[in-house]
């Protein structure tokens, strides 16, 4: 049987929170799902915009709004400085659309990942001055750590307004206004707003101020399609506030009330807007927007979200589609290389267990292999030229001279998922410069219990000369260091991981329990999909159960398709497990224990219930 942890252990209606018991009379399964996600009162599930937290809770929002209001009235030149991911793109597009509608003089600039890196750097400020001669700079999805950039802008008399959501434990830059729910002085109840959410709050407050004064304004809620896309694509925690934002943005797209760029991207993906779900922001739209920043320049993505011309939207969406295909190809090659490296390191870990720690070999490059019982010793082994990598019991850190920095975050995420370890993948900042003094950029992805940004900060505090820049969140972060410091960083990161409790690295697989026979229906699957905005922090429902195996097929040598029987269900149930190791399948399986999602399969215009298998164990053989 699978080793699963129940999200909710109650089995009777009277064990549920009192406020959920009336719902349980209609659907005990749904009430149980909500209880397992900490819902105690029905109003926590409400989706009205009136349920949003008030903007005046955001520290700095009043100052930011008055500065923008004055800038619009006095026809000052406003420059939006964004970020090169989907959150940055939607934040920039939102600012451009809303401020333009308020009659502002506004333009935007997004740093080229490959030339300037992240954030409001002095170099980006200088480029902005040279190109746009701004009076006001507004950052979106960046800026909270940009002390030098703020100083450079202010030296030229430019007013700086920072809107950001990234974590910081330091003093904020001395900008004229800083709006960030995660800054030290902010009492905004939700810390889960992403960059586009912060921008939405600033613009909403600005629009209200101007409306009350009888000035040119706009209904900012008409742009919630952008807010929803950026929130899900940036893996924002879906607390009540974010669920409300995403709910309304999703509803707008389903009704066709959204920017043409989103409709054009859905057309490229072959998706019907009316059938869109929240997860599609992360798996369909987000990757296509992100491809611009990963492979080229995010201006393409932003222009796609800004255009009002359908043919232009289609052309830009097609460009993004092609960039995304290129991204998938590059990512596939890097993932294969990374998997091979990890496999080789794991094999070395077994075969070379008698190698003493810190053994140098005749090469400038080393593969660090973590093998000690305490997980804090590093074995350095001979490596492929141009390669420096390390994997151990508690983390994976990889680097190669020819890797593409645009996809390192995706590869780190895949490694984290497949090995359940914090993973950091580095690539050269410039592939033409890979000497010891050249910069390398890393992207980190983490597991619950390991706050990756704080872990990197601990390294930076213990060894101040190792890391040039870093920033991020609990689950994802970025950093830059000199190539010569890679091995030292690996050792320092190991020290931090060694302090963690062992149980943090033991993956917990959660279940929402078994389904009733009546739940195995198209109606319930559809109802469940729309019962909430599911995603990060409000986990999509996962169920488990023991099924009889009626038949099976191996599709394309890598997908397992099952026909199953469940007690009191009068018809066979289809199930599929993608990318299944066919060699691991027991052809004698008679009963299986499955962890699964309810799904609707559409084929030739017909819909049928299907289980998406997330894990399985054979519990009886024939």
C-alpha positions as CSV (number, residue, x, y, z in Angstrom):
1,X,0.0,0.0,0.0
2,X,1.1,3.6,-0.6
3,X,2.3,5.6,2.4
4,X,0.0,8.6,2.4
5,X,-0.8,11.4,4.9
6,X,-4.5,12.4,5.1
7,X,-5.2,16.1,4.9
8,X,-8.3,15.6,7.0
9,X,-9.0,12.6,9.2
10,X,-12.7,13.1,10.1
11,X,-15.1,10.5,8.8
12,X,-18.5,11.9,10.1
13,X,-20.4,15.1,9.4
14,X,-20.5,16.0,13.1
15,X,-16.7,16.0,13.1
16,X,-16.5,18.8,10.6
17,X,-16.3,22.5,11.5
18,X,-19.9,23.5,12.4
19,X,-20.1,26.0,9.6
20,X,-19.3,23.3,7.0
21,X,-21.8,20.8,8.2
22,X,-24.7,22.1,6.0
23,X,-22.5,21.8,3.0
24,X,-21.6,18.2,4.0
25,X,-25.3,17.3,3.7
26,X,-24.9,18.0,0.0
27,X,-21.4,16.7,-0.6
28,X,-19.4,15.3,2.3
29,X,-16.4,14.9,0.0
30,X,-16.4,18.6,-0.8
31,X,-16.8,19.6,2.8
32,X,-14.0,17.3,3.7
33,X,-11.8,19.0,1.1
34,X,-12.4,22.4,2.5
35,X,-11.7,21.3,6.1
36,X,-8.5,19.7,5.0
37,X,-7.4,23.1,3.6
38,X,-8.1,25.0,6.8
39,X,-11.5,26.4,5.9
40,X,-13.5,27.0,9.0
41,X,-16.2,29.4,7.8
42,X,-18.1,29.7,4.5
43,X,-17.1,33.3,4.1
44,X,-13.5,32.1,3.5
45,X,-14.8,30.7,0.2
46,X,-16.6,33.9,-0.9
47,X,-15.3,35.4,-4.2
48,X,-16.8,38.9,-4.3
49,X,-14.4,41.7,-5.0
50,X,-15.7,43.4,-1.8
51,X,-14.0,40.6,0.1
52,X,-10.5,41.8,-0.9
53,X,-8.3,43.3,1.7
54,X,-8.3,47.1,1.8
55,X,-5.5,48.9,-0.1
56,X,-4.8,51.3,2.8
57,X,-3.3,48.4,4.7
58,X,-0.3,48.5,2.3
59,X,2.5,50.5,3.7
60,X,3.6,53.2,1.3
61,X,0.6,53.0,-1.0
62,X,-0.7,56.5,-0.1
63,X,2.7,58.1,-1.0
64,X,3.0,56.1,-4.2
65,X,-0.5,57.1,-5.3
66,X,-0.1,60.8,-4.6
67,X,3.2,60.8,-6.6
68,X,1.6,59.1,-9.5
69,X,-1.4,61.3,-9.4
70,X,0.8,64.4,-9.5
71,X,2.9,62.9,-12.3
72,X,-0.1,62.3,-14.4
73,X,-1.5,65.9,-13.9
74,X,1.8,67.5,-14.6
75,X,2.5,65.4,-17.7
76,X,5.7,64.0,-16.2
77,X,7.3,61.1,-18.1
78,X,6.8,57.8,-16.2
79,X,8.9,54.8,-17.0
80,X,7.8,51.4,-15.8
81,X,10.8,49.1,-15.1
82,X,9.6,45.4,-15.1
83,X,11.0,41.9,-14.8
84,X,11.6,39.3,-17.4
85,X,9.1,36.7,-16.2
86,X,5.4,36.3,-16.6
87,X,4.6,38.2,-13.3
88,X,6.8,41.0,-14.5
89,X,5.2,41.0,-17.9
90,X,1.7,41.1,-16.6
91,X,2.7,43.8,-14.0
92,X,4.2,45.9,-16.7
93,X,1.2,45.4,-19.1
94,X,-1.2,46.3,-16.3
95,X,0.6,49.5,-15.4
96,X,0.8,50.5,-19.1
97,X,-2.9,49.8,-19.7
98,X,-4.2,51.5,-16.6
99,X,-1.9,54.6,-16.6
100,X,-2.4,55.1,-20.3
101,X,-6.2,55.1,-19.7
102,X,-5.6,57.7,-17.0
103,X,-3.9,59.9,-19.6
104,X,-0.4,59.4,-18.2
105,X,2.8,59.9,-20.3
106,X,4.2,56.4,-19.8
107,X,6.5,53.9,-21.4
108,X,8.2,50.7,-20.2
109,X,11.6,49.1,-20.1
110,X,12.4,45.5,-19.2
111,X,16.0,44.4,-18.6
112,X,17.4,41.9,-21.1
113,X,18.2,38.9,-18.9
114,X,21.4,38.2,-20.9
115,X,22.7,41.8,-20.8
116,X,21.6,43.4,-17.6
117,X,20.3,40.8,-15.3
118,X,17.5,41.3,-12.8
119,X,16.2,44.4,-11.1
120,X,16.7,48.2,-11.1
121,X,20.4,48.2,-11.6
122,X,22.4,51.4,-12.2
123,X,23.0,50.2,-15.8
124,X,19.2,49.9,-16.4
125,X,18.7,53.3,-14.9
126,X,21.3,54.7,-17.3
127,X,19.7,53.0,-20.2
128,X,16.3,54.3,-19.2
129,X,17.7,57.9,-18.9
130,X,19.3,57.6,-22.3
131,X,16.3,56.2,-24.0
132,X,13.3,57.7,-22.3
133,X,14.5,60.7,-20.1
134,X,12.0,59.8,-17.3
135,X,10.9,62.0,-14.5
136,X,9.5,59.1,-12.5
137,X,10.6,55.4,-12.5
138,X,8.1,52.8,-11.2
139,X,9.4,49.3,-10.7
140,X,7.1,46.3,-10.9
141,X,8.0,42.9,-9.5
142,X,11.4,44.1,-8.6
143,X,13.3,46.9,-6.8
144,X,13.2,45.9,-3.1
145,X,16.9,45.3,-3.0
146,X,18.0,47.9,-5.6
147,X,19.8,50.4,-3.4
148,X,22.4,51.3,-6.0
149,X,19.8,51.6,-8.8
150,X,17.6,53.9,-6.7
151,X,20.7,56.1,-5.8
152,X,21.6,56.3,-9.5
153,X,18.1,57.5,-10.5
154,X,17.9,60.0,-7.7
155,X,21.3,61.4,-8.6
156,X,19.6,62.6,-11.8
157,X,16.6,64.0,-10.0
158,X,14.3,61.1,-10.9
159,X,11.5,60.1,-8.5
160,X,11.5,56.4,-7.7
161,X,8.4,54.4,-6.8
162,X,9.1,50.7,-5.9
163,X,6.3,48.1,-6.2
164,X,7.5,44.6,-5.4
165,X,6.6,41.5,-3.5
166,X,10.0,39.8,-3.0
167,X,11.2,39.0,0.5
168,X,13.7,41.1,2.3
169,X,15.2,41.2,5.7
170,X,17.1,44.4,5.0
171,X,16.1,48.0,5.1
172,X,14.2,49.1,2.0
173,X,16.0,51.4,-0.5
174,X,15.3,55.1,0.1
175,X,12.9,55.5,-2.8
176,X,10.2,58.2,-2.6
177,X,7.7,55.4,-2.1
178,X,8.0,51.6,-1.5
179,X,5.0,49.3,-1.7
180,X,5.6,45.7,-0.8
181,X,3.5,43.6,1.5
182,X,6.7,41.8,2.5
183,X,8.7,44.8,3.6
184,X,9.4,45.0,7.3
185,X,7.1,47.8,8.1
186,X,4.0,46.5,6.2
187,X,0.9,45.2,8.1
188,X,-0.9,44.1,5.0
189,X,-2.5,40.8,6.2
190,X,-1.8,38.8,3.1
191,X,1.9,38.3,2.3
192,X,1.0,36.3,-0.8
193,X,0.4,39.0,-3.4
194,X,2.7,38.6,-6.4
195,X,4.1,41.6,-8.3
196,X,1.0,42.0,-10.5
197,X,-1.2,41.9,-7.4
198,X,0.8,44.7,-5.8
199,X,0.5,46.8,-9.0
200,X,-3.2,46.1,-9.1
201,X,-3.6,47.5,-5.6
202,X,-1.6,50.6,-6.3
203,X,-3.5,51.3,-9.5
204,X,-6.9,50.6,-7.9
205,X,-6.2,53.1,-5.1
206,X,-4.9,55.6,-7.7
207,X,-8.0,55.2,-9.9
208,X,-10.3,55.7,-6.8
209,X,-8.4,58.9,-5.8
210,X,-8.7,60.3,-9.3
211,X,-12.3,59.3,-9.6
212,X,-13.2,61.2,-6.4
213,X,-11.3,64.2,-7.7
214,X,-13.2,64.1,-11.0
215,X,-10.0,63.4,-13.0
216,X,-9.4,61.0,-15.8
217,X,-9.5,57.5,-14.4
218,X,-10.3,53.8,-15.2
219,X,-12.0,50.8,-13.7
220,X,-8.9,48.8,-12.9
221,X,-10.9,45.6,-12.2
222,X,-11.3,45.2,-16.0
223,X,-7.6,44.1,-16.1
224,X,-8.0,41.1,-13.7
225,X,-7.2,38.8,-16.5
226,X,-3.6,40.0,-16.3
227,X,-3.7,39.7,-12.5
228,X,-4.9,36.1,-12.6
229,X,-2.3,35.1,-15.1
230,X,0.6,36.6,-13.2
231,X,-0.6,35.3,-9.9
232,X,-0.8,31.7,-11.0
233,X,2.3,31.8,-13.3
234,X,4.4,33.1,-10.4
235,X,3.1,30.4,-8.1
236,X,1.5,32.8,-5.7
237,X,0.0,31.2,-2.6
238,X,-3.7,31.0,-3.1
239,X,-5.0,32.5,0.1
240,X,-8.5,34.0,0.1
241,X,-7.3,37.3,-1.3
242,X,-5.5,35.7,-4.3
243,X,-8.3,33.3,-4.9
244,X,-10.7,36.2,-5.3
245,X,-8.3,37.9,-7.8
246,X,-7.8,34.8,-9.8
247,X,-11.5,33.9,-9.8
248,X,-12.5,37.2,-11.4
249,X,-9.7,37.1,-13.9
250,X,-10.6,33.6,-14.9
251,X,-14.2,34.5,-15.2
252,X,-13.4,37.4,-17.5
253,X,-11.3,35.3,-19.8
254,X,-14.0,32.6,-20.0
255,X,-16.4,35.4,-21.1
256,X,-14.0,36.8,-23.6
257,X,-13.4,40.0,-21.6
258,X,-9.7,39.9,-21.7
259,X,-6.7,41.3,-23.7
260,X,-6.4,40.0,-27.2
261,X,-2.9,38.6,-26.5
262,X,-4.4,36.1,-24.0
263,X,-7.0,35.0,-26.6
264,X,-4.3,34.7,-29.3
265,X,-2.1,32.6,-27.0
266,X,-5.0,30.3,-26.2
267,X,-5.6,30.0,-30.0
268,X,-2.0,28.9,-30.5
269,X,-2.4,26.3,-27.7
270,X,-5.6,25.0,-29.2
271,X,-7.5,25.9,-26.0
272,X,-11.1,27.1,-25.7
273,X,-11.3,30.2,-23.4
274,X,-14.7,29.0,-22.2
275,X,-13.1,25.9,-20.8
276,X,-10.1,27.5,-19.1
277,X,-9.1,26.5,-15.6
278,X,-6.7,28.2,-13.1
279,X,-4.0,25.6,-13.7
280,X,-4.0,26.6,-17.4
281,X,-2.4,29.9,-16.4
282,X,0.6,28.0,-15.2
283,X,0.8,25.2,-17.8
284,X,-0.5,26.8,-21.0
285,X,-0.3,30.6,-20.9
286,X,2.6,31.2,-18.4
287,X,5.2,29.2,-20.3
288,X,4.5,31.0,-23.6
289,X,4.9,34.4,-22.0
290,X,7.9,33.3,-20.0
291,X,9.5,32.0,-23.2
292,X,10.1,35.5,-24.4
293,X,12.2,36.4,-21.3
294,X,13.9,33.0,-21.2
295,X,15.0,32.9,-24.9
296,X,14.9,36.4,-26.2
297,X,13.4,39.6,-24.7
298,X,10.3,40.0,-22.7
299,X,9.2,43.0,-24.7
300,X,7.6,40.5,-27.1
301,X,5.5,39.1,-24.4
302,X,4.5,42.5,-23.0
303,X,3.6,43.8,-26.5
304,X,1.4,40.7,-27.0
305,X,-0.5,41.6,-23.8
306,X,-0.8,45.3,-24.8
307,X,-1.9,45.2,-28.4
308,X,-5.5,46.0,-29.4
309,X,-5.1,44.7,-32.9
310,X,-6.1,41.0,-33.4
311,X,-3.7,40.3,-36.3
312,X,-0.8,41.8,-34.3
313,X,-1.8,39.7,-31.3
314,X,-1.8,36.6,-33.5
315,X,1.6,37.4,-34.9
316,X,3.1,38.0,-31.5
317,X,1.5,34.9,-30.1
318,X,3.0,32.9,-32.9
319,X,6.4,34.3,-32.1
320,X,5.9,33.3,-28.5
321,X,4.8,29.8,-29.5
322,X,8.0,29.4,-31.5
323,X,10.2,30.7,-28.7
324,X,8.4,28.3,-26.3
325,X,9.2,25.4,-28.7
326,X,12.8,26.4,-28.7
327,X,12.7,26.7,-25.0
328,X,11.3,23.1,-24.7
329,X,14.1,21.8,-26.9
330,X,16.9,23.5,-25.0
331,X,15.3,22.5,-21.7
332,X,15.0,18.9,-22.9
333,X,18.6,18.7,-23.7
334,X,19.7,20.3,-20.4
335,X,17.3,18.0,-18.4
336,X,18.8,14.9,-20.0
337,X,22.3,16.1,-19.2
338,X,21.3,17.0,-15.7
339,X,19.7,13.6,-15.1
340,X,22.8,11.9,-16.5
341,X,25.0,13.9,-14.1
342,X,22.8,13.1,-11.1
343,X,22.7,9.4,-12.0
344,X,26.5,9.4,-12.4
345,X,27.0,11.2,-9.1
346,X,24.6,8.8,-7.3
347,X,26.5,5.8,-8.8
348,X,29.8,7.3,-7.7
349,X,28.3,7.8,-4.3
350,X,27.7,4.1,-4.0
351,X,30.8,2.8,-5.8
352,X,33.3,5.2,-4.2
353,X,32.1,5.1,-0.7
354,X,35.7,4.5,0.5
355,X,37.0,7.8,-1.1
356,X,38.2,10.1,1.7
357,X,36.7,13.6,1.9
358,X,38.4,16.6,0.1
359,X,40.4,14.3,-2.2
360,X,41.8,16.5,-5.0
361,X,42.3,15.1,-8.5
362,X,44.2,16.3,-11.4
363,X,41.6,18.7,-12.9
364,X,40.6,22.2,-12.5
365,X,36.9,21.1,-12.2
366,X,35.5,18.9,-9.5
367,X,32.2,17.1,-8.9
368,X,31.4,17.4,-5.2
369,X,29.7,14.3,-3.9
370,X,28.1,14.5,-0.5
371,X,28.5,11.1,1.3
372,X,29.0,11.6,5.0
373,X,26.5,10.5,7.6
374,X,26.3,14.1,8.7
375,X,25.7,15.3,5.1
376,X,28.2,18.1,5.5
377,X,31.4,16.6,3.9
378,X,32.0,17.0,0.2
379,X,33.8,14.5,-2.0
380,X,35.4,16.1,-5.1
381,X,35.7,13.7,-8.0
382,X,37.0,14.0,-11.5
383,X,34.5,15.8,-13.8
384,X,33.8,16.3,-17.4
385,X,35.7,19.4,-18.6
386,X,33.7,22.5,-18.2
387,X,31.5,20.9,-15.6
388,X,31.1,21.4,-11.9
389,X,28.4,19.6,-10.1
390,X,27.4,18.1,-6.8
391,X,24.6,16.0,-5.4
392,X,24.1,14.6,-2.0
393,X,21.6,13.4,0.5
394,X,20.2,16.9,1.0
395,X,20.6,18.9,-2.2
396,X,21.5,19.0,-5.9
397,X,23.7,21.8,-7.2
398,X,24.7,21.6,-10.9
399,X,26.7,23.9,-13.3
400,X,28.0,23.5,-16.8
401,X,29.7,26.0,-19.0
402,X,27.4,25.7,-22.0
403,X,24.1,25.7,-20.2
404,X,21.4,28.3,-21.0
405,X,20.5,30.6,-18.2
406,X,17.0,31.1,-19.6
407,X,15.9,27.6,-18.6
408,X,17.9,26.9,-15.4
409,X,14.9,27.5,-13.2
410,X,12.8,25.0,-15.1
411,X,15.5,22.4,-14.9
412,X,16.0,23.1,-11.2
413,X,12.2,22.6,-10.7
414,X,12.3,19.3,-12.5
415,X,15.2,18.0,-10.4
416,X,13.4,19.1,-7.2
417,X,10.3,17.3,-8.3
418,X,12.0,14.0,-9.3
419,X,14.4,13.8,-6.4
420,X,12.5,15.8,-3.7
421,X,15.6,17.8,-2.8
422,X,16.4,21.5,-2.9
423,X,18.0,22.0,-6.3
424,X,20.1,24.8,-7.7
425,X,21.1,24.9,-11.4
426,X,23.8,27.4,-12.5
427,X,24.7,28.6,-16.0
428,X,27.2,31.2,-17.2
429,X,25.9,34.8,-17.2
430,X,27.6,35.0,-20.6
431,X,28.5,31.7,-22.4
432,X,31.5,33.5,-24.1
433,X,33.0,34.2,-20.7
434,X,33.5,31.2,-18.6
435,X,36.9,31.9,-16.9
436,X,37.2,31.7,-13.1
437,X,36.4,35.4,-12.6
438,X,33.3,35.3,-14.8
439,X,29.8,35.5,-13.3
440,X,27.5,32.5,-13.1
441,X,23.8,32.7,-12.4
442,X,21.8,30.2,-10.4
443,X,18.2,29.4,-10.1
444,X,17.0,27.5,-7.0
445,X,13.8,25.5,-6.3
446,X,13.0,24.1,-3.0
447,X,10.8,21.7,-1.0
448,X,8.4,22.4,1.9
449,X,10.4,23.0,5.0
450,X,13.5,24.5,3.3
451,X,13.1,28.2,2.8
452,X,15.5,28.5,-0.1
453,X,15.9,32.3,0.0
454,X,16.7,32.3,3.7
455,X,19.1,29.3,3.2
456,X,21.0,31.3,0.6
457,X,21.0,34.3,2.9
458,X,22.6,32.2,5.6
459,X,25.4,31.4,3.2
460,X,25.8,35.1,2.3
461,X,25.9,36.1,6.0
462,X,28.5,33.4,6.9
463,X,30.7,34.0,3.8
464,X,30.1,37.6,2.6
465,X,32.4,37.3,-0.3
466,X,30.8,34.2,-2.0
467,X,27.6,35.6,-3.4
468,X,27.3,38.7,-5.5
469,X,23.5,39.0,-5.5
470,X,20.5,37.0,-4.4
471,X,16.8,37.3,-3.8
472,X,13.5,35.3,-4.0
473,X,11.0,33.5,-1.9
474,X,10.5,30.3,0.2
475,X,10.3,28.0,-2.7
476,X,12.3,29.8,-5.4
477,X,15.3,32.1,-5.5
478,X,18.0,33.4,-7.8
479,X,21.6,34.2,-7.1
480,X,24.8,35.3,-8.8
481,X,28.4,34.4,-7.9
482,X,31.8,34.2,-9.5
483,X,32.6,30.9,-11.2
484,X,35.7,30.4,-8.9
485,X,33.4,30.5,-5.9
486,X,31.2,27.6,-7.0
487,X,32.8,24.9,-5.0
488,X,33.0,27.1,-1.9
489,X,29.3,27.9,-2.3
490,X,28.5,24.2,-2.5
491,X,30.3,23.5,0.7
492,X,28.6,26.5,2.4
493,X,25.2,25.4,1.2
494,X,25.9,21.9,2.5
495,X,26.6,23.4,5.9
496,X,23.1,25.1,6.0
497,X,21.4,21.9,4.8
498,X,23.2,19.9,7.5
499,X,21.3,21.9,10.1
500,X,17.9,20.8,8.8
501,X,15.9,18.1,10.5
502,X,15.9,14.8,8.7
503,X,12.2,14.6,8.4
504,X,12.2,17.7,6.2
505,X,13.7,15.6,3.4
506,X,11.2,12.8,3.7
507,X,8.5,13.5,1.1
508,X,5.0,13.5,2.4
509,X,2.3,12.5,-0.1
510,X,-1.1,13.8,0.9
511,X,-4.5,12.4,0.2
512,X,-8.0,13.8,0.6
513,X,-9.1,10.2,1.3
514,X,-11.4,7.9,-0.7
515,X,-14.3,8.9,-2.9
516,X,-17.9,7.7,-2.5
517,X,-19.2,5.7,-5.4
518,X,-21.4,8.5,-6.6
519,X,-18.4,10.8,-6.9
520,X,-17.1,8.8,-9.9
521,X,-19.1,10.9,-12.3
522,X,-18.6,13.6,-14.9
523,X,-20.9,15.9,-12.9
524,X,-18.8,15.7,-9.8
525,X,-15.5,16.1,-11.7
526,X,-16.9,19.3,-13.3
527,X,-18.3,20.5,-10.0
528,X,-15.0,19.8,-8.2
529,X,-13.0,21.7,-10.8
530,X,-15.0,24.8,-10.3
531,X,-15.6,24.4,-6.5
532,X,-12.6,26.7,-5.9
533,X,-9.4,28.2,-7.4
534,X,-7.0,25.3,-6.8
535,X,-3.3,25.6,-6.8
536,X,-0.3,26.5,-4.7
537,X,-1.4,26.9,-1.1
538,X,-4.9,25.5,-1.8
539,X,-3.9,22.2,-3.2
540,X,-5.8,20.5,-6.0
541,X,-7.8,17.5,-4.7
542,X,-6.0,14.2,-4.6
543,X,-7.8,11.1,-3.6
544,X,-6.8,7.5,-3.1
545,X,-8.4,4.1,-3.3
546,X,-8.0,0.4,-4.0
547,X,-9.2,-0.7,-7.4
548,X,-9.6,-4.0,-9.2
549,X,-7.5,-4.1,-12.5
550,X,-9.7,-5.2,-15.4
551,X,-7.1,-4.6,-18.1
552,X,-4.1,-2.5,-18.9
553,X,-2.2,-1.1,-21.9
554,X,1.3,0.4,-22.2
555,X,1.0,3.4,-24.6
556,X,4.0,4.6,-26.6
557,X,6.3,2.6,-24.2
558,X,5.9,5.2,-21.5
559,X,2.2,5.7,-20.5
560,X,0.2,3.2,-18.4
561,X,-3.5,3.0,-19.2
562,X,-5.8,1.0,-16.8
563,X,-9.4,0.0,-16.8
564,X,-10.5,-0.4,-13.2
565,X,-13.5,-1.4,-11.1
566,X,-14.5,0.2,-7.8
567,X,-17.0,-1.0,-5.2
568,X,-20.6,0.0,-6.1
569,X,-19.6,1.8,-9.3
570,X,-21.5,0.1,-12.1
571,X,-19.1,0.8,-14.9
572,X,-15.4,0.5,-15.6
573,X,-13.2,3.5,-14.7
574,X,-10.4,4.6,-17.0
575,X,-7.1,5.7,-15.5
576,X,-3.8,6.9,-16.9
577,X,-0.3,7.3,-15.6
578,X,1.9,9.4,-17.8
579,X,5.7,8.8,-18.1
580,X,5.4,5.6,-16.2
581,X,8.4,3.2,-16.1
582,X,6.9,0.3,-18.0
583,X,9.6,-2.0,-16.7
584,X,8.3,-1.4,-13.2
585,X,4.7,-2.5,-14.0
586,X,3.7,-5.9,-12.6
587,X,1.8,-7.6,-15.4
588,X,0.1,-9.9,-12.8
589,X,-1.5,-6.9,-10.9
590,X,-5.0,-7.7,-9.8
591,X,-5.6,-4.9,-7.3
592,X,-3.8,-1.5,-7.1
593,X,-3.8,1.3,-4.6
594,X,-3.9,4.6,-6.4
595,X,-3.3,8.2,-5.6
596,X,-5.1,10.2,-8.3
597,X,-6.9,13.3,-9.5
598,X,-10.3,13.3,-11.0
599,X,-10.1,14.4,-14.6
600,X,-12.3,14.7,-17.7
601,X,-10.9,13.3,-20.9
602,X,-12.1,14.8,-24.2
603,X,-11.8,12.8,-27.4
604,X,-13.6,13.2,-30.7
605,X,-16.0,15.6,-29.1
606,X,-17.0,13.2,-26.3
607,X,-16.2,13.5,-22.6
608,X,-15.5,10.7,-20.2
609,X,-14.3,10.4,-16.6
610,X,-10.6,9.6,-16.2
611,X,-8.3,9.2,-13.2
612,X,-4.9,10.9,-13.5
613,X,-2.6,8.6,-11.5
614,X,0.0,10.3,-9.4
615,X,1.3,7.2,-7.6
616,X,0.4,3.5,-7.5
617,X,1.2,0.3,-5.7
618,X,0.2,-3.2,-6.6
619,X,-1.5,-4.7,-3.6
620,X,-2.6,-8.1,-5.1
621,X,-1.4,-10.2,-7.9
622,X,-3.4,-12.6,-10.0
